[in-house]
Amino acid sequence: MLSLSTTQRLGIGLALSAFVLGMAPVARAQSNTPKYSNEFMNLGAGARSLGMGKVQVSLANDATAGYWNPAALTSVANKYDGVLMHAELFSGIVKYDYAAFALPLDEKSALGVTLLRSGVDNIADTRALVNEYGYIDYSKITYFSVANYGLLLSYARQLGPEGLSVGANGKIIYQNVGNFANAYGFGVDVGLQYNHGGWRLGLMARDITTTYNAWSINADQFKATAVPGESLPGHSTEITLPRLVLGAGRQFTLPGQFSALVAADLEATTDGQRNALVSAKPVSVDPRVGVEIGYRKLAFLRGGVGNYQRITNFDQRQMWKGQYSLGAGVAISGLRIDLALSRLDLDANGGTAAQTNSLIVSLGYGLGSRTAGLGGLPSGQ
């Protein structure tokens, strides 16, 4: 029978209390909150996780833990660990960059820093292309970028020797639309992870306090080239409601120095009814499953499925369709190279879905053993 210490119970109680308090404003906020707010923060991090269908809340054990579940930072095997990723989505139109770093503070705690950027660059502003005399003046074309930035500062701490950890993110968001508008936002994530007897359990509550983005509009930029009668946008606030992810995974040893890691996540969104496998007005749930086959901890093959949506085919018949992914990786002398191929459905509203394939590569490097110099700290691997 598993027993928890007083400290462990206190940590779990604090995390669950934070989740309940964060859910309190959900009901009153759903009516005026846009879906997919700050959605760039949900694109994923690391080709390992993307190759497994974004199943990672219970599995993260490198610097990507700051993104997937900050509590997992105490499971990072290396003393210092970093991950870099670059992806070009929608035929290269959208650039997505990710960087993360993790390091221990002492035997029971760790820090992480994560930086994300997604954006579309060199967008042509042609509103002044035709002058007041009706002539085209190409010199009047200007260019701007639309970009989203996210900075996560993470802290994790072990609550006891049995593999239970808690963690939290302080999240700072900056978004800009050229010189026309920009927004600043702040939010908090809370996570739990428990590893025992080959089982890995994780709980991640994103935007637990809700995340507020305050938009500021540069009216002068709009007025300079505004079409007569065009209404100008004003300052506004955008709210991102909490998202809860529950994950479980199991490690198996196979013959011939092979291993298997099987895991599943249940992601619940609270911003209203979505086109998901479990769809309801207060909460929608997206289940995901991922598998990783390893050989001697050197080479890996991965697969995953999730994001099931009801779509309408060209013949107007409705059907369920999921997003599938494949991946591979190698790990040699602290260097990790991971590759993921994911098919993305562009339509999230149940219409005829277009699709695009995304090829994603990430590099990770771990320096030193966390066990060395930290009093024999378990690595959590």
C-alpha distance (Angstrom), angle and dihedral (degrees) to the residues before:
residue distance angle dihedral
M1 . . .
L2 3.79 . .
S3 3.82 114.1 .
L4 3.79 126.3 -170.4
S5 3.77 126.6 -147.0
T6 3.80 122.8 -123.3
T7 3.81 89.7 -103.8
Q8 3.79 91.7 52.6
R9 3.79 92.6 48.8
L10 3.80 89.7 49.5
G11 3.81 92.0 51.3
I12 3.80 92.9 49.2
G13 3.79 91.0 46.0
L14 3.81 92.1 52.0
A15 3.81 92.1 49.0
L16 3.80 93.4 48.5
S17 3.81 91.2 45.3
A18 3.79 90.1 53.4
F19 3.79 89.6 51.3
V20 3.81 93.0 50.7
L21 3.81 91.9 47.9
G22 3.79 90.4 48.1
M23 3.80 91.8 52.0
A24 3.80 92.9 53.3
P25 3.82 96.5 86.2
V26 3.81 93.6 44.2
A27 3.80 97.9 90.2
R28 3.78 95.5 51.4
A29 3.82 94.0 40.0
Q30 3.82 99.0 50.7
S31 3.80 93.3 78.3
N32 3.82 94.2 60.9
T33 3.80 102.5 27.3
P34 3.81 121.4 101.2
K35 3.79 118.8 -129.1
Y36 3.80 117.9 -116.1
S37 3.81 93.7 26.5
N38 3.83 109.4 170.5
E39 3.79 87.8 1.5
F40 3.81 90.6 158.9
M41 3.82 85.9 74.5
N42 3.83 88.7 64.9
L43 3.81 98.8 54.8
G44 3.80 91.9 100.9
A45 3.79 136.6 -117.0
G46 3.79 129.9 -113.3
A47 3.79 127.6 16.8
R48 3.80 90.9 -111.7
S49 3.80 92.0 65.1
L50 3.80 94.4 39.3
G51 3.80 90.0 52.7
M52 3.82 88.0 54.4
G53 3.81 94.9 52.1
K54 3.84 94.1 -97.4
V55 3.81 91.4 -63.4
Q56 3.79 101.7 147.7
V57 3.81 114.1 111.6
S58 3.81 92.4 103.0
L59 3.82 96.4 30.3
A60 3.82 108.4 48.2
N61 3.82 111.3 124.0
D62 3.80 104.9 156.0
A63 3.82 137.0 55.3
T64 3.81 91.0 -62.5
A65 3.82 86.6 73.9
G66 3.80 88.3 87.1
Y67 3.79 87.4 66.3
W68 3.83 102.3 36.0
N69 3.80 101.3 35.2
P70 3.82 122.2 -16.2
A71 3.82 90.9 -155.4
A72 3.83 87.7 68.4
L73 3.82 91.6 67.0
T74 3.81 87.4 89.8
S75 3.83 87.8 61.0
V76 3.82 94.8 58.6
A77 3.81 105.9 123.2
N78 3.80 97.0 -153.3
K79 3.78 126.8 69.8
Y80 3.79 90.0 -130.7
D81 3.78 122.3 19.3
G82 3.81 133.5 177.9
V83 3.81 136.1 180.0
L84 3.81 131.0 -166.7
M85 3.80 126.5 -171.4
H86 3.79 136.2 177.0
A87 3.79 125.4 -174.5
E88 3.80 134.2 174.6
L89 3.78 112.5 -154.3
F90 3.80 131.8 -167.0
S91 3.83 94.6 22.5
G92 3.79 92.3 -44.1
I93 3.81 97.0 -53.4
V94 3.81 93.3 116.7
K95 3.81 118.9 49.3
Y96 3.80 117.3 -156.7
D97 3.81 121.8 -170.8
Y98 3.78 129.1 -179.8
A99 3.81 134.8 -178.1
A100 3.80 130.5 174.8
F101 3.78 138.8 174.9
A102 3.81 131.1 -170.4
L103 3.80 133.4 -172.8
P104 3.83 136.7 165.9
L105 3.79 122.9 -110.0
D106 3.80 96.4 -165.3
E107 3.80 140.0 -33.3
K108 3.80 93.9 -57.0
S109 3.80 108.2 26.2
A110 3.80 140.1 57.3
L111 3.79 141.8 -176.9
G112 3.81 131.8 -140.3
V113 3.78 136.9 -171.5
T114 3.81 122.9 -161.7
L115 3.81 129.6 -176.5
L116 3.82 125.2 -172.8
R117 3.78 133.5 -179.3
S118 3.77 130.4 -179.6
G119 3.76 122.6 174.5
V120 3.77 152.6 143.9
D121 3.81 112.8 -127.6
N122 3.81 135.1 -161.7
I123 3.80 97.4 25.0
A124 3.80 110.7 174.5
D125 3.81 117.1 -125.3
T126 3.82 103.7 -154.5
R127 3.80 99.3 167.9
A128 3.83 91.4 110.8
L129 3.81 94.6 42.0
V130 3.80 92.8 107.3
N131 3.82 113.7 53.1
E132 3.79 128.2 -147.0
Y133 3.80 90.7 -85.9
G134 3.80 93.9 55.4
Y135 3.81 95.3 -106.5
I136 3.81 124.0 132.9
D137 3.79 113.9 -118.8
Y138 3.79 111.3 -174.5
S139 3.80 91.4 -170.8
K140 3.79 87.6 72.0
I141 3.81 92.7 66.3
T142 3.80 111.6 108.2
Y143 3.78 130.7 -176.4
F144 3.77 132.9 -137.3
S145 3.81 140.9 169.2
V146 3.78 133.4 -126.5
A147 3.80 110.1 -148.8
N148 3.80 140.0 169.5
Y149 3.80 123.5 -157.1
G150 3.79 129.9 -169.4
L151 3.80 128.7 -172.9
L152 3.82 120.1 -170.0
L153 3.81 122.1 -168.6
S154 3.81 108.1 -167.5
Y155 3.79 136.2 -166.3
A156 3.82 128.0 -176.5
R157 3.79 134.5 -179.6
Q158 3.79 135.7 -173.8
L159 3.80 114.2 -125.6
G160 3.79 96.9 -161.8
P161 3.81 145.5 -16.8
E162 3.80 93.9 -85.3
G163 3.83 95.4 80.9
L164 3.81 101.3 -95.5
S165 3.83 117.4 140.7
V166 3.78 137.5 170.3
G167 3.79 128.2 -158.5
A168 3.78 144.4 172.4
N169 3.80 140.2 -158.8
G170 3.76 128.5 -144.7
K171 3.80 103.6 -152.0
I172 3.80 126.8 -157.2
I173 3.80 119.5 -174.1
Y174 3.79 130.5 -168.6
Q175 3.81 124.7 -177.4
N176 3.77 129.4 178.5
V177 3.79 138.0 -177.5
G178 3.80 102.1 -159.9
N179 3.78 110.1 -82.8
F180 3.79 91.2 -35.6
A181 3.81 102.1 81.3
N182 3.78 144.9 -14.3
A183 3.79 138.0 -173.5
Y184 3.78 138.4 -156.7
G185 3.78 124.3 -157.1
F186 3.78 140.9 175.8
G187 3.80 132.5 -163.6
V188 3.80 145.4 155.2
D189 3.82 132.6 -126.1
V190 3.83 125.1 -164.0
G191 3.82 126.5 -161.6
L192 3.81 142.6 -177.2
Q193 3.80 128.9 -164.8
Y194 3.79 130.3 -177.3
N195 3.83 125.6 -174.9
H196 3.80 120.1 -172.5
G197 3.80 135.6 150.3
G198 3.80 95.2 -13.1
W199 3.81 92.7 -47.4
R200 3.79 121.0 115.8
L201 3.79 120.7 -163.8
G202 3.79 127.1 -177.2
L203 3.79 139.8 179.1
M204 3.81 123.0 -169.8
A205 3.80 125.3 -176.9
R206 3.81 109.6 -169.2
D207 3.81 121.4 -161.1
I208 3.79 88.6 4.4
T209 3.81 92.6 171.1
T210 3.82 90.6 38.9
T211 3.80 115.4 -104.9
Y212 3.79 118.6 -110.2
N213 3.80 121.3 -154.2
A214 3.80 113.3 -166.8
W215 3.82 110.5 -155.7
S216 3.79 120.7 -151.4
I217 3.82 118.1 -164.3
N218 3.81 124.3 -151.5
A219 3.79 97.6 -142.6
D220 3.82 93.4 -175.8
Q221 3.81 91.3 62.4
F222 3.79 90.8 53.3
K223 3.79 95.0 44.1
A224 3.81 93.5 52.4
T225 3.80 93.0 67.8
A226 3.80 102.8 14.3
V227 3.78 118.4 142.8
P228 3.83 112.1 -119.5
G229 3.79 109.1 -89.6
E230 3.81 93.0 15.3
S231 3.81 112.2 141.2
L232 3.79 115.8 -128.9
P233 3.82 121.5 -133.2
G234 3.78 119.5 -118.2
H235 3.78 136.8 -149.4
S236 3.80 113.5 -67.9
T237 3.80 144.7 168.0
E238 3.80 124.2 -124.6
I239 3.80 120.4 -159.0
T240 3.81 126.6 -154.1
L241 3.80 111.6 -157.5
P242 3.83 124.7 -145.2
R243 3.79 121.7 -78.4
L244 3.81 120.7 -161.0
V245 3.82 123.4 -155.8
L246 3.82 122.1 -172.0
G247 3.79 117.3 -171.0
A248 3.80 139.6 -179.6
G249 3.80 131.4 -177.9
R250 3.79 139.5 175.3
Q251 3.80 130.7 -153.9
F252 3.83 118.1 -143.8
T253 3.79 130.2 -170.6
L254 3.81 113.8 -137.5
P255 3.83 130.6 -167.2
G256 3.78 120.1 -87.5
Q257 3.82 97.0 35.6
F258 3.80 91.4 -63.3
S259 3.80 124.9 134.8
A260 3.78 135.4 -168.7
L261 3.78 130.8 -150.2
V262 3.82 116.8 -166.4
A263 3.81 122.0 -177.3
A264 3.79 143.2 162.2
D265 3.81 134.1 -160.2
L266 3.79 130.9 -160.7
E267 3.81 111.6 -156.5
A268 3.80 116.6 -165.3
T269 3.82 119.9 -167.0
T270 3.81 122.2 -163.2
D271 3.82 102.4 -164.2
G272 3.80 95.3 97.7
Q273 3.78 136.1 -79.5
R274 3.81 114.3 -20.9
N275 3.77 133.1 -174.2
A276 3.82 93.1 -99.2
L277 3.79 136.5 131.6
V278 3.81 89.3 -99.3
S279 3.80 105.9 35.7
A280 3.80 125.7 179.4
K281 3.79 136.0 146.3
P282 3.81 98.3 -109.6
V283 3.82 98.7 34.8
S284 3.82 135.9 9.4
V285 3.81 121.7 -164.0
D286 3.81 127.5 -151.4
P287 3.85 113.9 -167.4
R288 3.81 118.8 -155.8
V289 3.82 133.5 -173.6
G290 3.80 128.8 -162.2
V291 3.82 136.5 -178.3
E292 3.81 132.1 -165.9
I293 3.82 123.9 -170.2
G294 3.80 114.5 -164.7
Y295 3.77 134.9 -170.2
R296 3.83 117.4 -153.4
K297 3.83 88.6 -31.9
L298 3.81 87.2 -75.6
A299 3.80 106.6 91.6
F300 3.79 130.2 30.1
L301 3.80 139.9 -171.1
R302 3.80 119.5 -163.5
G303 3.77 141.9 -174.3
G304 3.77 138.1 175.1
V305 3.78 145.6 172.4
G306 3.80 134.6 -160.9
N307 3.80 143.6 113.5
Y308 3.80 93.3 88.3
Q309 3.81 111.3 -171.9
R310 3.79 135.9 175.8
I311 3.81 107.0 -118.2
T312 3.79 135.9 178.5
N313 3.81 116.8 -124.1
F314 3.78 124.2 -142.5
D315 3.81 87.9 -96.8
Q316 3.86 87.5 57.6
R317 3.79 93.4 -111.8
Q318 3.80 117.2 137.1
M319 3.78 122.3 -131.4
W320 3.79 141.5 159.9
K321 3.77 116.3 -104.2
G322 3.79 129.8 -179.5
Q323 3.77 136.3 -158.6
Y324 3.80 111.6 -111.8
S325 3.78 127.5 -163.9
L326 3.79 139.0 -173.8
G327 3.77 130.4 -164.8
A328 3.78 147.2 173.5
G329 3.76 136.2 -166.6
V330 3.80 145.9 178.3
A331 3.80 129.1 -154.3
I332 3.81 119.9 -161.9
S333 3.82 127.5 165.0
G334 3.78 94.4 -21.9
L335 3.82 94.7 -45.1
R336 3.81 117.5 114.9
I337 3.79 123.9 -168.7
D338 3.80 116.1 -173.3
L339 3.78 131.7 -177.8
A340 3.80 129.0 -167.7
L341 3.79 133.1 -173.9
S342 3.78 114.3 -164.4
R343 3.81 131.3 175.6
L344 3.78 110.6 -142.3
D345 3.82 124.5 -157.3
L346 3.80 108.1 -142.8
D347 3.79 98.1 -160.7
A348 3.82 114.2 73.1
N349 3.80 96.4 170.9
G350 3.78 102.9 71.7
G351 3.79 98.9 -96.6
T352 3.79 129.2 119.9
A353 3.80 103.6 -49.9
A354 3.78 123.5 -136.4
Q355 3.80 115.4 -158.0
T356 3.76 137.6 -149.1
N357 3.79 131.4 -174.2
S358 3.79 117.1 -131.8
L359 3.82 123.1 -159.5
I360 3.80 112.2 -158.0
V361 3.81 129.5 -173.6
S362 3.79 127.7 -172.4
L363 3.80 134.2 -179.1
G364 3.78 125.1 -151.1
Y365 3.78 131.7 -177.5
G366 3.78 130.3 -172.1
L367 3.79 122.1 -164.3
G368 3.78 122.4 -160.6
S369 3.78 130.4 -12.7
R370 3.76 117.0 -77.0
T371 3.80 89.4 -145.7
A372 3.81 91.4 61.2
G373 3.76 112.6 84.6
L374 3.82 94.8 3.6
G375 3.76 101.5 87.3
G376 3.81 97.3 -93.9
L377 3.80 95.2 -55.1
P378 3.84 111.1 -172.4
S379 3.79 111.7 -112.2
G380 3.81 96.0 -143.5
Q381 3.82 92.2 -135.2
